[in-house]
Amino acid sequence: MVVGKLYMLDLSPPARAVLLVEKALGIELEHIIVDLFKSEQNSAEYKQLNPQHTVPCYVDEDGTIISDSHAIMAYLVGKYGKNDSLYPKDLAKRAVVDQRLHFESGNVFPTLRVMVFPMWTGGEKCPTPKQIETLNTQYDFLNKFLSGKPWMAGNTVTIADFSLISSISSLLHMVPIDSKYTDLLAWVKRCEQLPYYEANGKGARAFKEFVKPFLIQ
């Protein structure tokens, strides 16, 4: 049974994070493609739904509208999860997940956006030396977060992993992860082995093809 509508595009890392939650929870969402290449996000209809005109945007079966991937994931787990493992109710555990989510939204995804937006709108090449330095700093932090742990927020997979792998699996096609970040590389492989990973994999491969012509060799 379909429980809501997800306005999305596979190319979008935040949209893919929500797709991972959908598959992990075993729920079904109606996928409505918003073609950013055709500026469908700027239509009056979509702006009324989501004034920020970003993807993803979620409309629940009860009419609730949520327009940020992190908020959407937390909402879906809270409403449809059989337990709270993906987003713990324990305050200490949840705080770690929240910190990782804020790190993704405040550091990792902005790094991706700074690299992708100029190529999207102006055909600019990337990555520049400064962009490589910035992204390697993010890789280093993430590697430290993982020290001694299999997942970003501890011993079990959470929505923090979904949020971060959607961005990292895109970024590594522009700046590969250095071999010295062994914990981060192992985490990427661990994510790829999740039974529902293809919810992200399809879009990550499309993203790789999209950026390929713009990469500085």
C-alpha positions as CSV (number, residue, x, y, z in Angstrom):
1,M,0.0,0.0,0.0
2,V,1.3,3.4,-1.0
3,V,1.6,5.6,2.1
4,G,2.7,8.9,0.5
5,K,4.2,10.8,-2.4
6,L,7.8,11.5,-2.8
7,Y,8.8,14.3,-5.3
8,M,12.3,13.4,-6.3
9,L,15.0,12.8,-8.9
10,D,17.4,9.8,-8.8
11,L,20.3,12.2,-9.5
12,S,19.7,14.0,-6.2
13,P,21.6,12.6,-3.2
14,P,19.1,13.8,-0.6
15,A,16.3,12.1,-2.6
16,R,18.3,8.9,-2.6
17,A,18.7,9.1,1.1
18,V,14.9,9.0,1.5
19,L,14.7,6.1,-1.0
20,L,17.0,4.1,1.2
21,V,14.7,4.7,4.2
22,E,11.7,3.7,2.1
23,K,13.3,0.3,1.2
24,A,14.8,-0.2,4.7
25,L,11.3,0.2,6.3
26,G,9.6,-1.9,3.6
27,I,7.0,0.8,2.8
28,E,5.9,2.0,-0.6
29,L,6.0,5.6,-1.8
30,E,4.7,7.0,-5.0
31,H,7.7,8.4,-6.8
32,I,6.9,11.6,-8.7
33,I,9.9,12.8,-10.8
34,V,10.7,16.5,-10.7
35,D,13.0,17.0,-13.7
36,L,15.5,19.7,-12.6
37,F,17.0,19.8,-16.1
38,K,13.6,21.1,-17.3
39,S,13.2,23.4,-14.3
40,E,10.1,21.6,-13.1
41,Q,11.0,22.6,-9.6
42,N,10.3,26.2,-10.5
43,S,6.7,25.6,-11.5
44,A,4.0,27.5,-9.6
45,E,2.4,24.2,-8.6
46,Y,5.6,22.8,-7.1
47,K,6.6,26.1,-5.4
48,Q,3.2,26.0,-3.6
49,L,4.0,22.6,-2.4
50,N,7.6,23.4,-1.5
51,P,8.5,27.1,-1.4
52,Q,12.2,26.3,-1.5
53,H,11.5,24.4,-4.7
54,T,14.1,21.7,-3.8
55,V,13.9,17.9,-4.0
56,P,13.0,15.8,-2.2
57,C,9.6,16.8,-1.0
58,Y,7.2,14.4,0.8
59,V,3.5,14.4,1.0
60,D,2.2,11.9,3.5
61,E,-1.2,10.1,3.2
62,D,-2.6,12.3,5.9
63,G,-1.6,15.5,3.9
64,T,1.5,16.3,5.9
65,I,4.2,18.0,3.8
66,I,7.9,17.8,4.6
67,S,10.6,19.3,2.3
68,D,14.0,18.3,3.8
69,S,15.5,14.9,3.4
70,H,16.7,14.7,7.0
71,A,13.3,15.6,8.3
72,I,11.5,13.3,5.9
73,M,13.7,10.3,7.0
74,A,13.1,11.0,10.7
75,Y,9.4,11.3,10.1
76,L,9.1,8.1,8.1
77,V,11.0,6.1,10.7
78,G,8.9,7.6,13.5
79,K,5.6,6.9,11.8
80,Y,6.3,3.7,9.9
81,G,9.2,2.0,11.5
82,K,8.7,-1.3,13.4
83,N,11.3,-0.1,15.9
84,D,13.5,2.9,16.4
85,S,16.8,1.4,15.4
86,L,17.2,3.7,12.4
87,Y,16.6,6.8,14.5
88,P,16.9,5.9,18.2
89,K,14.6,7.4,20.8
90,D,17.3,7.2,23.4
91,L,18.5,10.8,23.7
92,A,22.2,10.2,23.8
93,K,22.1,7.9,20.8
94,R,19.8,10.2,18.9
95,A,22.1,13.1,19.5
96,V,25.0,11.3,17.8
97,V,22.7,10.6,14.8
98,D,21.6,14.2,14.7
99,Q,25.2,15.4,14.8
100,R,26.1,13.3,11.8
101,L,23.0,14.5,10.0
102,H,23.9,18.1,10.7
103,F,27.5,17.4,9.5
104,E,26.1,16.1,6.2
105,S,23.7,19.1,5.7
106,G,26.2,21.7,7.0
107,N,29.5,20.4,5.6
108,V,29.3,17.4,3.2
109,F,26.4,18.4,1.0
110,P,27.4,22.1,0.7
111,T,30.8,20.9,-0.5
112,L,29.0,18.8,-3.2
113,R,26.7,21.7,-4.2
114,V,29.6,24.1,-4.6
115,M,31.2,21.7,-7.0
116,V,28.1,20.6,-8.9
117,F,26.2,23.9,-9.3
118,P,28.7,25.7,-11.5
119,M,29.0,22.7,-13.8
120,W,25.2,22.3,-13.9
121,T,24.6,26.0,-14.8
122,G,27.8,27.0,-16.6
123,G,29.7,23.9,-17.6
124,E,32.6,24.7,-15.3
125,K,35.2,22.0,-14.7
126,C,36.0,20.5,-11.3
127,P,37.5,19.7,-8.9
128,T,39.8,22.6,-8.2
129,P,42.7,22.2,-5.8
130,K,40.7,24.1,-3.1
131,Q,37.7,21.8,-3.6
132,I,39.9,18.8,-3.3
133,E,41.4,20.2,0.0
134,T,37.9,20.9,1.4
135,L,36.5,17.5,0.5
136,N,39.5,15.7,1.9
137,T,38.9,17.6,5.2
138,Q,35.4,16.1,5.2
139,Y,36.7,12.7,4.5
140,D,39.1,13.0,7.4
141,F,36.3,14.0,9.8
142,L,34.1,11.1,8.6
143,N,37.0,8.6,9.0
144,K,37.4,9.8,12.6
145,F,33.7,9.5,13.3
146,L,34.0,5.8,12.2
147,S,37.0,5.0,14.4
148,G,36.2,1.6,16.1
149,K,32.6,1.6,14.8
150,P,31.0,-0.1,11.7
151,W,28.4,2.7,11.2
152,M,28.5,6.5,11.4
153,A,26.6,6.7,14.7
154,G,27.6,3.4,16.4
155,N,27.1,-0.3,16.0
156,T,23.9,-0.2,13.9
157,V,22.9,1.4,10.7
158,T,20.9,4.6,11.0
159,I,19.5,7.4,8.9
160,A,22.8,9.1,9.3
161,D,24.4,6.5,7.2
162,F,21.7,6.9,4.5
163,S,22.2,10.6,4.4
164,L,26.0,10.5,4.2
165,I,26.3,7.6,1.8
166,S,24.0,9.3,-0.7
167,S,26.4,12.3,-0.8
168,I,29.7,10.4,-0.4
169,S,28.8,7.9,-3.2
170,S,28.4,10.9,-5.4
171,L,31.4,12.9,-4.2
172,L,33.9,10.1,-4.6
173,H,33.4,10.2,-8.3
174,M,34.8,13.7,-8.3
175,V,37.4,13.3,-5.6
176,P,38.2,9.6,-4.8
177,I,38.7,8.7,-1.2
178,D,42.3,8.4,-0.3
179,S,43.5,4.9,0.7
180,K,44.6,6.3,4.1
181,Y,41.0,6.7,5.1
182,T,40.6,3.0,5.7
183,D,37.6,3.2,8.0
184,L,35.7,5.4,5.6
185,L,36.5,3.1,2.6
186,A,35.3,0.1,4.6
187,W,32.1,1.9,5.6
188,V,31.4,2.6,1.9
189,K,31.8,-1.1,1.1
190,R,29.6,-1.9,4.1
191,C,26.8,0.4,2.8
192,E,27.1,-1.1,-0.7
193,Q,26.4,-4.5,0.8
194,L,23.1,-3.5,2.4
195,P,20.2,-5.5,0.8
196,Y,18.4,-2.3,-0.2
197,Y,21.5,-0.3,-1.3
198,E,20.4,-0.3,-5.0
199,A,17.9,2.4,-3.9
200,N,21.0,4.7,-3.8
201,G,23.2,2.8,-6.3
202,K,21.1,3.5,-9.4
203,G,21.2,7.3,-8.8
204,A,24.9,7.2,-7.8
205,R,25.8,5.6,-11.1
206,A,23.7,8.2,-13.0
207,F,25.5,11.0,-11.1
208,K,28.9,9.5,-12.1
209,E,27.9,9.7,-15.8
210,F,26.6,13.3,-15.3
211,V,29.8,14.6,-13.8
212,K,32.2,12.7,-16.0
213,P,32.4,15.3,-18.9
214,F,33.2,18.1,-16.4
215,L,36.0,16.5,-14.4
216,I,39.5,18.0,-14.6
217,Q,41.8,15.2,-15.7
